[in-house]
């Protein structure tokens, strides 16, 4: 037996392409080279097609339509359906992000009953772990969840005895219904209390399974509630959301999750795991969680920069916690050109079902035996990729599984017959030429024939196979002389060649894309039976195998000359990236230099940049940018030095002005540092100070006030002249240098007064 599936996966790209114009993209501010483009397109459904009409209950059996004035149904494919399909293809073609909440839902999967799958050793380990599970009650208060453990050991009650005590009890596949049936209240399980061996217990039913002879008794005595981790609750909800009666309420009944959220307590088993982790179980043989959830398997392959936006986000728009951008691509409804009578519609009934991401042989990357599970998280392994439904051959469809006795889980719809044509328009505003190329490439799969789209419901059964031929795309608003698809391919090839040494059209992701959406025979797209899903995990029964595609390459628009140009561009981009990585490694030094710059500590900043340049030169990185920065810093240093010089000059000028304002006496009669003696003790220094005073004040003679100050100082100096000055002072008035100086500074009358006073003492 080989694994078969109606779907397969485009391998997840490890590197994400972030367009360098992403931050400038806008509806309002046009690019210098921005284009406004419209595409009128005709689409044909190759197989029967059904798209929901958007009714509140989702049960309208007719495909999406409006009732015209003629009273007839006019069918259309909703714009959101086409736009979603187009964006998905563009995301794959442009190596975009795989984002939680949009491209996948984070889930925690669990396992149990491994005996049939892995053998005695694994089963023994499983049984050892679940045997340590503690019974108790899960409750919610406000936004927090708590576990209250029962005191004592579990007991059992025979089903025969239970039926005698509670005739309303009935075994049922749903654990919810079993617990409700004990006292038949129809709303919430009662968990009635009974006595056994002089102890009190509450009855907890665990649903129907083969050879079941008893139900459980939880001890009535309880410990104090303990708070649970948020991830514990999320894992619990996702592990059991498919269990009957857990998360989905039917036939007017409630379910365990709604009971919990409304304040009721529900019975669980609690187990402490390694690494401060914990898990909750929903039955005695509860599921044990795998080590890793879906998010971790995605992140092991693709590390995204949440601060950047990929190609599809930039083009189609996005909304995030921090910002948002309106898309520049608008898509109209695709209205059907012809009319179809109700009698021509293809009525289909059955169970649609949905793929389970817990099926690790397909949902995780597999290389060889044994299969990797959600317990494995090796380097460059993880999620299989982006899921796409494989295309059935020609116009074939596969019958849906019958509804059987349970009519509530089935679906009935009336599909449009094959061969209908639909007309719609794509309008692009303020887009780059490569963005136009991306849309055209997505619509035509880069001019590749034999590739189809999947639209609407029941894709896994062959419904919704659609095709757009190149002749049915009419382009307005752009030059017919430019090959926009080639421009797009050239840009993406430069990116892929830089990262993987492969041209874009040669990469596994792009090859897998066109092969999944190429035709498959019935055996390849067959949905396996439930027993086959189980058996395929047991390699003793079914040898290791995995889904395979043909490997037919996508069409390339690049000539040999174009390819050489791409390689040169990739080499250049690789060098730029290497420079960025090198600079990123010096990030702390750049930050330190920035801090010094902000503090105006420019010399320190210059020293840091010199260190950075030394490191960059060692690795052959161009330092022109850093040299320019250092030149700017040196300009700031020069400005800083000039400013300091100017301040010093201003301070000196103010000091000089203050001295002049204080008068000559403040200078020549200033006390020395000891505060007792005068700083000027002889006529030579005194005359030097006076001469400087005249020069600074730009005067030829002393003012009357300054002359009086000099006169007073001369009187002081004449009292204790030095020996040399005594000799000079003793000379005749007109022969002595001291008296001549005094005469020039004062006048002859005052100088002679001093002379006479000195000689008569």
C-alpha positions in Angstrom: 0.0 0.0 0.0 1.3 3.5 -0.9 0.2 6.7 0.8 -2.2 8.5 -1.4 -3.8 11.9 -0.9 -6.0 14.5 -2.6 -3.6 17.1 -1.4 0.2 17.7 -1.2 2.5 20.4 0.1 4.7 23.0 -1.5 7.9 22.9 0.5 8.2 25.9 2.9 10.9 28.4 1.9 13.5 29.0 4.6 14.4 32.5 3.3 11.7 35.1 2.9 11.8 37.7 0.2 11.3 41.2 1.5 10.9 43.8 -1.3 13.0 46.9 -0.8 10.0 49.1 -1.6 7.7 47.7 1.1 8.0 50.7 3.4 7.1 53.1 0.6 4.1 51.2 -0.7 0.9 53.3 -0.4 -2.5 54.0 -1.9 -2.0 57.7 -1.7 1.7 58.5 -2.4 2.6 57.3 -5.9 5.9 55.6 -6.8 7.9 57.6 -9.3 7.6 54.5 -11.6 4.1 53.5 -10.3 1.6 52.0 -12.8 -2.2 51.7 -12.9 -3.2 48.5 -14.6 -6.4 46.6 -15.3 -6.9 43.0 -16.4 -10.1 41.7 -17.9 -10.1 38.0 -17.5 -12.2 35.0 -18.6 -12.1 31.9 -16.4 -13.6 28.5 -17.2 -14.5 25.7 -14.8 -13.1 22.4 -16.1 -15.0 20.4 -13.5 -18.2 21.1 -11.6 -18.0 24.1 -9.3 -19.7 25.2 -6.1 -18.9 28.3 -4.0 -20.9 29.2 -1.0 -23.5 32.0 -1.2 -22.7 33.6 2.1 -26.0 32.6 3.7 -26.1 32.9 7.5 -26.5 29.2 8.1 -24.2 28.2 5.2 -26.8 25.6 4.0 -27.9 27.2 0.8 -27.5 24.3 -1.7 -27.1 26.7 -4.7 -23.7 28.1 -5.6 -23.1 31.8 -5.0 -25.7 33.9 -7.0 -28.0 36.9 -7.1 -31.6 36.9 -8.1 -32.0 39.2 -11.1 -35.0 41.3 -12.1 -36.0 38.4 -14.3 -36.4 36.2 -11.2 -33.5 33.9 -12.3 -30.3 33.0 -10.5 -27.3 34.7 -11.9 -24.2 32.8 -10.6 -20.8 34.2 -9.8 -17.6 33.4 -8.1 -17.1 35.7 -5.1 -14.2 38.2 -5.4 -12.8 37.0 -2.1 -12.5 33.5 -3.4 -10.5 34.6 -6.5 -8.4 37.1 -4.5 -7.6 34.5 -1.9 -6.5 32.0 -4.5 -4.4 34.6 -6.3 -2.8 35.8 -3.1 -1.9 32.2 -2.1 -0.2 31.6 -5.5 1.7 34.9 -5.3 2.8 34.1 -1.7 4.3 30.8 -2.9 5.9 32.3 -6.0 7.5 35.2 -4.1 8.8 33.0 -1.2 6.6 34.7 1.4 6.0 34.2 5.1 3.9 31.3 6.5 1.9 33.2 9.1 0.0 31.9 12.1 -3.7 32.6 11.9 -3.7 33.2 8.2 -1.7 30.3 6.7 -2.0 27.8 9.6 -3.5 27.4 13.0 -1.2 26.5 15.8 -2.2 23.2 17.3 -0.9 20.7 19.8 -1.3 17.1 18.9 -1.3 14.1 21.1 -1.0 10.3 20.9 -2.3 7.2 22.7 -2.7 3.4 22.2 0.7 3.2 20.6 0.7 -0.6 20.9 -0.7 -1.1 17.5 1.6 1.4 16.0 5.0 1.1 17.6 5.2 -2.1 19.6 5.5 -3.2 23.2 8.3 -0.9 24.3 6.5 2.3 23.4 3.2 1.0 24.8 4.9 0.2 28.1 6.2 3.8 28.3 2.9 5.2 27.4 1.1 3.2 30.1 3.7 4.2 32.7 3.1 7.9 32.0 -0.7 7.8 31.9 -0.8 5.8 35.1 0.7 8.8 36.9 -2.3 11.0 35.8 -4.2 12.5 38.7 -8.0 12.8 38.5 -9.7 16.1 39.3 -11.7 19.0 38.0 -11.0 21.7 35.5 -12.7 25.1 36.2 -12.5 28.7 35.0 -12.7 31.8 37.0 -12.7 35.1 35.0 -9.9 34.5 32.4 -7.9 32.0 34.5 -8.2 28.2 34.6 -7.6 25.9 37.6 -7.2 22.2 38.4 -8.6 20.8 41.6 -7.1 17.4 42.3 -9.2 14.7 44.0 -7.9 13.2 47.3 -7.6 9.5 47.1 -7.6 6.8 44.5 -9.9 6.2 41.5 -12.5 3.5 41.9 -14.8 1.9 39.4 -18.5 1.1 39.2 -19.8 -1.8 37.1 -22.1 -0.7 34.3 -24.7 -3.2 35.4 -24.8 -1.6 38.9 -24.8 1.9 37.4 -27.9 1.0 35.3 -29.7 -0.3 38.4 -29.0 3.0 40.2 -29.7 5.2 37.2 -32.0 3.6 34.7 -31.6 6.6 32.4 -27.9 5.8 31.9 -26.9 4.9 28.4 -23.5 4.2 26.8 -22.9 6.4 23.8 -19.9 7.3 21.6 -20.1 10.8 23.0 -18.7 11.2 26.6 -21.0 14.2 27.0 -24.1 12.2 26.3 -23.0 9.4 28.6 -22.5 11.8 31.5 -25.8 13.7 30.8 -27.7 10.4 30.6 -26.9 9.5 34.2 -29.6 11.8 35.6 -31.0 12.7 32.2 -31.0 16.5 32.7 -30.0 17.0 29.1 -28.0 20.2 29.8 -25.1 19.6 32.1 -23.6 16.3 33.4 -24.6 15.8 37.0 -21.7 13.6 38.3 -23.9 12.3 41.1 -22.3 11.3 44.4 -22.4 7.7 45.7 -20.9 5.9 48.6 -18.6 2.9 48.2 -16.6 1.2 51.0 -17.6 4.1 53.4 -16.0 6.6 51.0 -17.8 9.1 48.7 -17.2 9.3 45.0 -18.7 11.1 41.9 -19.7 9.1 38.9 -17.7 10.1 35.7 -18.5 8.4 32.4 -15.8 8.0 29.7 -17.8 7.1 26.7 -18.2 4.0 24.6 -15.5 1.6 23.6 -15.1 -2.1 22.9 -15.5 -4.5 25.9 -16.3 -1.7 28.4 -17.6 -3.0 31.7 -17.3 -0.1 34.1 -17.3 3.7 34.6 -15.0 5.7 36.8 -15.5 7.0 40.4 -13.7 10.3 41.3 -13.1 10.7 45.1 -15.3 13.5 46.4 -12.6 14.9 48.7 -10.5 17.6 47.0 -7.3 19.5 47.3 -6.9 23.3 46.9 -7.2 24.5 43.2 -3.9 25.2 41.4 -3.6 27.7 38.5 -2.8 26.3 35.0 -0.5 27.7 32.4 -2.2 29.3 29.4 -0.3 27.0 27.0 -1.6 24.0 28.9 -5.2 25.1 28.3 -4.6 25.9 24.6 -3.0 22.5 24.1 -5.8 20.8 25.9 -8.4 22.5 23.7 -6.7 21.7 20.4 -5.9 18.1 21.3 -9.5 17.3 22.0 -11.5 19.6 19.8 -12.4 16.8 17.4 -13.6 14.5 20.2 -17.4 14.0 20.2 -19.1 16.2 22.7 -16.0 18.2 23.6 -16.0 21.4 21.5 -19.1 21.1 19.2 -22.6 21.2 20.5 -25.3 19.5 18.3 -29.0 18.9 18.4 -29.6 21.7 20.9 -27.2 20.1 23.4 -24.3 21.7 25.1 -20.7 20.4 25.2 -17.8 20.2 27.6 -16.1 23.3 26.3 -19.2 25.5 26.5 -19.9 24.1 30.0 -16.4 25.0 31.1 -16.5 28.5 29.6 -19.9 29.1 31.3 -18.5 28.3 34.8 -19.1 24.5 35.1 -16.5 22.1 36.2 -15.5 19.2 33.9 -13.6 16.0 34.9 -10.0 15.7 33.7 -6.7 14.0 34.4 -3.6 16.0 35.2 0.0 15.0 34.5 3.2 16.9 35.3 5.7 16.7 32.5 9.4 17.4 32.2 10.6 21.0 32.0 7.9 22.5 34.1 5.3 21.5 31.5 1.9 19.9 32.2 -0.9 18.3 30.3 -4.6 17.6 30.8 -6.4 14.4 29.7 -10.0 13.8 28.9 -10.2 10.1 29.8 -8.3 7.4 31.7 -6.2 6.5 28.7 -5.7 10.2 27.8 -3.6 11.6 25.0 0.0 12.5 25.7 1.2 15.6 23.9 4.0 15.5 21.4 7.0 17.6 22.3 6.4 20.2 19.6 3.3 22.0 18.3 2.6 23.2 14.7 4.1 26.7 15.3 7.4 25.2 16.5 7.5 22.9 13.4 7.0 26.0 11.1 9.5 28.2 12.9 12.1 25.4 12.8 12.1 25.9 9.0 11.3 29.5 8.5 12.5 32.4 10.7 10.6 35.5 9.8 11.3 39.1 10.6 8.1 40.4 12.1 9.2 44.0 11.4 9.3 43.5 7.7 6.6 42.7 5.1 6.9 40.2 2.3 5.9 40.7 -1.3 2.2 39.5 -1.0 1.7 41.7 2.1 3.1 44.7 0.3 0.9 44.2 -2.7 -2.4 42.8 -1.2 -2.2 44.7 2.1 -2.1 43.6 5.7 -3.3 44.3 9.2 -1.0 43.8 12.2 -0.7 44.8 15.8 1.5 47.7 15.0 0.5 48.9 11.5 -1.7 48.2 8.5 -1.6 48.8 4.7 -4.5 48.9 2.3 -3.9 46.6 -0.7 -3.2 47.9 -4.2 -5.0 45.0 -5.9 -8.8 44.9 -6.3 -10.7 41.9 -7.7 -14.3 41.9 -8.9 -16.9 39.1 -8.6 -16.6 36.7 -11.5 -20.1 36.6 -13.1 -21.1 33.7 -15.2 -21.7 34.6 -18.9 -24.4 31.9 -19.5 -27.5 30.8 -17.7 -27.9 27.3 -16.2 -31.3 25.8 -15.3 -31.8 24.1 -12.0 -32.2 20.8 -13.8 -28.6 21.1 -15.2 -27.1 21.5 -11.7 -25.2 18.6 -10.3 -26.7 17.7 -6.9 -24.0 16.2 -4.6 -24.5 14.7 -1.2 -22.0 13.3 1.3 -19.4 14.0 4.0 -16.8 16.5 3.0 -14.5 16.0 6.0 -11.2 17.7 6.3 -7.5 16.7 6.4 -6.0 16.2 9.8 -2.6 17.9 10.4 -1.9 15.3 13.1 -1.2 12.8 10.2 2.6 13.3 10.4 3.6 11.0 7.5 2.3 13.8 5.2 2.1 17.0 7.2 5.8 16.8 8.3 8.9 16.7 6.0 9.8 13.0 5.6 13.1 11.7 4.2 13.4 8.1 5.2 12.4 5.5 7.7 11.3 5.9 10.5 8.7 8.6 10.0 9.4 11.9 11.8 6.6 12.8 14.3 5.8 15.9 16.2 8.3 14.7 18.8 11.1 15.4 16.3 12.4 18.9 15.5 15.8 18.4 13.7 17.5 21.2 11.9 16.0 22.1 8.5 13.1 19.8 9.2 9.6 20.5 10.3 6.3 21.3 8.6 5.9 19.8 5.1 4.9 23.2 3.7 1.9 24.9 2.2 -1.1 22.6 1.5 -2.6 22.6 -2.0 -5.3 20.3 -3.4 -4.1 18.1 -6.2 -5.8 18.5 -9.6 -7.9 15.5 -10.8 -7.5 14.4 -14.4 -9.8 15.9 -17.1 -13.2 16.7 -15.7 -13.4 13.8 -13.2 -14.7 14.1 -9.6 -14.7 11.6 -6.8 -17.9 10.6 -5.0 -18.2 12.0 -1.5 -18.4 9.5 1.4 -22.1 8.7 2.1 -23.9 10.3 5.0 -25.3 7.1 6.2 -27.5 7.3 9.4 -26.1 10.6 10.7 -27.6 13.3 8.5 -26.2 16.1 10.6 -22.6 15.6 9.5 -23.4 15.6 5.8 -23.4 18.2 3.1 -25.8 18.7 0.1 -25.0 21.2 -2.6 -25.9 21.8 -6.3 -22.7 22.4 -8.3 -22.5 24.3 -11.6 -21.8 22.0 -14.5 -18.4 22.0 -16.2 -17.6 24.3 -19.1 -19.1 27.6 -17.7 -17.2 30.8 -18.4 -16.9 33.6 -15.8 -15.7 37.2 -16.4 -14.0 39.3 -13.8 -11.6 42.3 -13.6 -8.4 42.8 -11.6 -7.4 46.4 -11.0 -4.0 47.4 -9.8 -3.1 50.9 -8.5 0.3 52.4 -8.0 2.2 49.1 -8.6 5.7 48.3 -9.6 6.4 46.6 -12.9 7.6 43.4 -11.1 4.3 43.5 -9.2 2.4 43.4 -12.5 4.6 40.6 -13.5 3.8 38.7 -10.3 0.1 38.9 -10.9 0.5 37.8 -14.6 2.8 35.0 -13.6 0.4 33.8 -11.0 -2.6 33.8 -13.4 -0.6 31.9 -16.1 1.8 30.0 -13.9 4.6 31.8 -15.7 3.2 30.8 -19.1 3.1 27.1 -18.2 0.4 25.0 -19.8 -1.5 22.1 -18.2 -1.7 23.8 -14.8 -5.1 24.7 -13.1 -6.6 26.5 -10.2 -8.8 25.0 -7.5 -11.8 27.1 -6.4 -14.8 26.7 -4.1 -15.9 23.7 -2.1 -15.1 19.9 -2.3 -11.7 20.5 -4.0 -10.4 17.3 -2.5 -13.0 15.4 -4.6 -12.1 17.2 -7.9 -14.7 20.0 -7.8 -13.6 23.5 -8.7 -10.9 22.8 -11.2 -10.6 26.0 -13.2 -8.4 27.4 -16.0 -7.4 30.8 -17.3 -5.8 30.8 -20.8 -3.4 33.5 -21.8 -5.6 34.5 -24.7 -8.4 35.2 -22.2 -6.4 37.9 -20.3 -6.8 41.4 -21.7 -4.3 43.9 -20.3 -4.8 47.7 -20.1 -2.5 50.4 -18.9 1.0 49.0 -19.5 3.3 48.9 -22.5 3.1 45.8 -24.7 6.9 46.2 -25.4 7.9 45.2 -21.9 7.9 41.5 -20.7 6.6 42.0 -17.1 6.6 38.3 -16.4 10.3 38.1 -17.3 11.1 41.1 -15.1 9.4 39.3 -12.2 11.2 36.0 -12.8 14.5 37.8 -13.1 14.0 39.5 -9.7 13.0 36.3 -8.0 15.8 34.3 -9.7 18.4 36.8 -8.3 16.9 36.2 -4.8 16.8 32.3 -5.1 20.2 32.1 -6.7 21.8 34.2 -4.0 20.3 31.9 -1.3 20.2 28.5 -2.9 22.4 28.7 -6.1 19.2 27.8 -8.0 17.2 29.9 -10.5 13.7 30.5 -9.4 12.1 28.2 -12.0 14.4 25.4 -10.8 13.6 25.6 -7.1 11.7 22.7 -5.4 8.9 25.1 -4.2 8.1 26.4 -7.7 8.4 22.9 -9.4 6.2 21.4 -6.7 3.6 24.2 -7.1 3.0 23.5 -10.8 3.1 19.7 -10.3 0.5 19.7 -7.5 -1.7 21.9 -9.7 -1.1 19.7 -12.7 -3.4 16.7 -13.5 -3.2 13.4 -11.5 -4.8 10.1 -12.1 -7.5 8.7 -9.8 -5.1 6.4 -7.8 -2.9 9.4 -6.9 -5.7 11.5 -5.5 -7.6 8.7 -3.7 -8.5 9.5 -0.1 -7.4 6.7 2.1 -9.7 4.9 4.5 -9.4 5.4 8.2 -7.8 2.0 8.7 -5.3 2.9 6.0 -4.3 6.1 7.8 -3.6 4.0 10.9 -1.8 1.2 9.1 0.4 3.5 7.1 2.1 4.7 10.3 3.1 1.0 11.1 6.1 0.3 9.0 5.9 -3.3 9.8 2.7 -3.4 7.9 3.3 -0.7 5.3 6.9 0.1 4.3 8.0 3.8 4.5 6.7 5.8 1.5 5.7 9.3 0.8 3.7 11.4 -1.7 5.5 12.1 -4.9 5.0 14.6 -7.8 6.2 14.3 -11.4 8.9 17.0 -11.1 8.0 18.8 -14.4 9.6 22.3 -14.3 7.7 25.5 -14.7 8.2 27.5 -17.9 11.0 30.0 -17.8 11.1 33.3 -19.7 14.9 33.8 -19.1 17.4 33.4 -22.0 20.9 32.2 -21.3 22.0 35.9 -21.3 19.3 36.7 -18.8 20.5 33.8 -16.6 24.1 35.1 -16.6 22.8 38.6 -15.7 20.8 37.1 -12.8 23.9 35.3 -11.5 25.8 38.6 -11.5 22.9 40.3 -9.7 22.8 37.5 -7.2 26.5 37.7 -6.6 26.2 41.5 -6.1 23.3 41.0 -3.7 25.2 38.3 -1.8 28.0 40.8 -1.3 25.6 43.4 -0.1 24.0 40.8 2.3 27.5 39.8 3.5 28.2 43.5 4.2 24.9 43.8 6.1 25.7 40.7 8.1 29.2 41.9 9.0 27.8 45.3 10.1 25.0 43.5 12.0 27.7 41.7 13.9 29.2 45.0 14.9 25.8 46.3 16.0 26.9 47.0 19.6 29.7 49.2 18.5 27.5 51.1 16.1 25.0 51.6 19.0 27.8 52.8 21.3 29.1 55.2 18.7 25.5 56.5 18.3 25.3 57.1 22.1 28.5 59.0 22.0 27.2 61.1 19.1 24.1 61.9 21.0 26.2 62.9 24.0 28.4 65.1 21.7 31.4 63.0 22.8 32.7 63.1 19.3 36.3 62.0 19.9 35.0 58.8 21.6 32.6 58.3 18.6 35.5 58.7 16.2 37.6 56.1 18.0 34.7 53.6 17.9 34.2 54.2 14.1 38.0 53.7 13.6 37.7 50.3 15.3 34.6 49.5 13.2 36.5 50.4 10.0 39.5 48.2 11.0 37.1 45.2 11.5 35.3 45.9 8.1 38.6 46.1 6.2 39.8 42.8 7.6 36.7 41.2 6.0 37.0 43.1 2.8 33.9 45.2 3.3 33.7 48.7 1.7 34.1 51.3 4.4 33.0 54.4 2.3 29.9 54.8 4.4 31.9 54.8 7.6 34.5 57.1 6.2 31.8 59.6 5.4 30.6 59.3 9.0 34.1 59.9 10.4 34.4 63.0 8.1 31.1 64.3 9.5 32.4 63.5 13.1 35.6 65.4 12.4 33.5 68.4 11.2 31.6 68.2 14.5 34.9 68.0 16.4 36.2 71.1 14.5 33.0 72.9 15.3 33.3 71.8 18.9 36.9 73.1 19.1 36.0 76.4 17.4 33.1 76.8 19.8 35.4 76.2 22.8 37.9 78.7 21.4 35.1 81.3 20.9 33.9 80.7 24.4 37.5 81.2 25.7 37.9 84.4 23.8 34.5 85.7 25.0 35.5 84.9 28.6 38.8 86.7 28.2 37.0 89.7 26.7 34.5 89.8 29.5 37.4 89.5 32.0 39.2 92.3 30.4 36.0 94.4 30.3 35.5 93.7 34.0 39.1 94.7 34.8 38.7 98.0 32.9 35.4 98.7 34.6 37.0 98.0 38.0 39.8 100.6 37.3 43.6 100.5 37.3 43.8 100.2 41.1 42.2 96.7 41.1 45.1 95.5 39.0 48.1 97.3 40.5 46.9 97.1 44.1 45.8 93.4 44.0 46.8 91.3 46.9 48.8 88.2 46.3 47.6 84.6 46.9 48.3 84.9 50.7 45.7 87.6 50.9 48.2 89.8 52.9 51.0 91.0 50.7 50.5 92.9 47.4 51.2 91.1 44.2 53.1 94.2 42.7 56.2 95.0 44.8 58.3 97.1 42.4 58.0 99.9 39.9 59.1 97.8 36.9 56.1 95.4 37.2 53.9 98.3 38.0 54.9 100.2 34.9 54.4 97.0 32.7 50.8 96.7 34.1 50.1 100.4 33.4 51.4 100.1 29.8 49.2 97.0 29.2 46.3 98.8 30.8 46.7 101.7 28.3 47.0 99.2 25.4 43.9 97.2 26.5 41.8 100.3 27.1 43.1 101.8 23.8 44.1 105.1 25.5 47.1 107.3 25.3 46.9 108.5 28.9 45.3 107.5 32.1 42.1 108.8 33.2 42.0 111.0 36.3 40.7 108.1 38.4 43.4 105.7 37.1 46.1 108.4 37.6 45.0 108.7 41.2 45.2 104.9 41.6 48.8 104.9 40.2 49.7 107.8 42.4 48.5 105.9 45.5 50.4 102.8 44.4 53.6 104.8 43.8 53.3 106.2 47.4 53.2 102.6 48.6 56.1 101.4 46.6 58.3 104.5 47.6 58.0 103.4 51.2 59.9 100.1 50.7 61.9 100.3 47.4 64.4 97.7 46.5 68.2 98.5 46.6 68.2 98.8 42.9 65.2 101.2 42.9 66.8 103.2 45.8 69.8 103.9 43.6 67.5 104.9 40.6 65.2 107.0 42.8 68.2 108.9 44.2 69.2 110.3 40.9 68.2 113.8 39.8 64.5 114.0 38.7 65.3 114.4 35.1 68.0 111.7 35.1 66.0 108.9 36.7 64.0 106.4 34.6 61.4 105.8 37.4 60.6 109.5 37.7 60.5 109.9 33.9 58.0 107.1 33.7 55.8 108.5 36.5 55.9 111.8 34.7 54.7 110.2 31.4 51.9 108.4 33.2 50.8 111.2 35.6 52.0 114.7 34.9 55.2 116.5 35.9 53.5 118.3 38.9 52.3 115.0 40.5 55.6 113.3 39.7 57.6 116.1 41.4 55.2 115.9 44.4 56.2 112.2 44.8 59.9 113.1 44.2 59.9 115.8 46.9 58.0 113.6 49.3 60.5 110.8 48.8 63.5 113.0 49.2 62.2 114.8 52.3 61.2 111.7 54.3 
